[in-house]
Amino acid sequence: MGSGASREDPQLVALNVVIIGAGYGGCAVASKCASLKIPFKIIDKNEYFHHCVGALRASVIPEFGKKVAIPLKQAYQDNFVQGAVKQLDTEGKKVILENGDEFEFTHCVIAVGSLGPLPARSKQTTIDGLLGEYLDISDKISKAKHIVVVGGGPVGVEMAGEIREKYKDVEITLISSSEKLVSPQFDDKFQSNMKSMMTNKNVKVEIGKALNLSELETNVIKEQQVKLSTDAEISCDLVISCIGLPPNKDSITSLVSEDKLDQNSRIKVNNLLQVEGYEHIFAIGDCCNTEENKMAAYADAHGLHVVGVIANTAKGKQVKPYKTSFVGMLVPVGANGGVGNINGMNLPGPIVTVLKSRDLFTSKFWKGVGLKVPE
């Protein structure tokens, strides 16, 4: 977490920040608070920070799993509290856990993230449970003859790439409801690069909506048929769902009232990332309604910005509004390839490999919490 300032600042020591959620945004807040010697507690029901950028690789190569489960107690010691938050008392400025424990705050940061199907997300609360999940799904992938990946966004594309990286002969079909893979915001050159990558990786792309996904069993070896909106049917023996990473609505609605949410159930924030109507409560990452793609990089930036607002306000200094530092995305397709676009510039595959595909930002996020990546 860094050595931080050499002396404590009395204006910062007087603060008490409570962070709900230990994902990318929450851990960015915690680590920055630690470096500035701002007292804080970070609360999460899991004992680990799920580095889910690496989750898809871990589902194919389970040995990678230990690199995506960052132990929170080891990172933050007694500043980490494992538990589920029952209530956010905005007037009393305290957070109440399901077990009855209460934590008072001067500022609260909501960072409860998003949900999604395995293997991109997990409901496991322990590291052992998460690693067991990776062992199970990687075993299924190793036995499959024809895998259908449902979802043409970045998660689906990355999933197909990770499988192909290890298994050269398995048949892979990627189902996309849109002609444009990853995101419609990227230009024709990006789309051409991505589709060429899929062709070169021998991943068949089918355009259409999977109509019967809710009726199918995912992540199990079983002969099934995926029915598309185009009337096509695809037979396979393993279905992996990679669609939709909605905000964690159950957690969100237990913390703030419905009038604080937008039409997508994300928390409405102002340009300082404060929840509308509150100066001392913030929402960051996937659960807030900034007009950005929901990505780890932005959640991390939100966390750093919020601590800056809190610290500068305490010191009586001017605060600056949050601004997106870049627009774009790096999309790994296995460890040795990928497609990227940053601020309108399309990046060559070898550049994407060096920037993200090879390491998946693993070193960055372990270092960010003051720990070394396990060998």
Phi, psi and omega in degrees: 000002176087160183282337176071192180289151183286333179231148179284139176267119184301329179290330179275324179295334180286348180279166176208101185262128174249126183249124179257105181112126184245057172260209183297313181292312182300317180289330175296319177297312183299314182293323178290321175300317180299318182291331179267000182062035172272123179301138182206161167229137175242127189243132176206148179287339179268154177273002184222154168273116183277105176282078191286351171301330180262004186296323183292321177295321180294333180284343177259320179241090189299337177297337178285345185303322182295343180273350181251003178243096185267117186291118186288324179296320179293325182285317190240003178050230185286354175281350176263133177236120177271120181174171180253133180278128179267322186208142171251108180272099186288327181283316180279354181052058176210153177251133182245126180272166179298332179275002177097347179297144180235143180228118179279156181213156166268328178219144178233138179241120177269120184218056188272359169071206185230167180251173177171167182281160170299145005263003182293327178232169180212150176258004180292137181263345181244156177296318179300319179296318179296315180295325176295323178297317178296320177300318183293310184288327178294327177295319179296316180299321182294336184263348186284150176256326178220114182254131172253122176257119183263118180127116182261015175280189182299325181294314180296316179298314180295321179299312179300319180295319180295319179296314181295327179304321183265324185244105187281337189255343182294143177280131181233127174239128178254122180260124180236131179284346181240148175297332181266122179279155177071294182198140178289349183285344183270150190285178184298325179297316177300313181298320178296317178298317182293316181292326175295321178298317178297318179296315180296331179273002182058045174253118180280130179255123176248127180267126179154162179269135177283104188287330187250024183303320182294342180266348184272155174266123181262154176061028175227149175280112183194134177290120182217164177240128176263121181264129183256160178294346179273004184079359176285153174233134182243121178273139181204172177241006174206126177247128176240122181270127179228041181248140170069122171235074185289160177299155182284077192298319181301316178293318182299313184287344174278348184253322182229157181284159185303329182290350177270001184253150174272187184293343178260012179066026173262150183286130180284126180234159175268191186283359171257003183071021173278141175296135183307126178096353182228133176271340187253005179234130183239157171227134186222165175075210187295340184272355180253166191257033172299148183274075181216159165297145181274103186223158179302320183299319180287320178300318178299315179295321177302314182301314179296321180297314183298317178297324176298317178297313181298313183293315182292323177297318180298329181268000180076021181265163179290143177248147181254146178293154177288136174228137177296126186281337178203162174236127180151192185196144171252124185241101177293144171234078190084179184281350186235028179190173179164172180229142182214155174215120178235122179051041177086355181260125177279131184259140177295151180309314180300328178291317178298322179300313181292318185288324187220311193304318186294316188249341182055035178061019182299312181299320182301313187280330172294315179297325181299331178259008175084021181238162177264143177294131177296146181290000000 
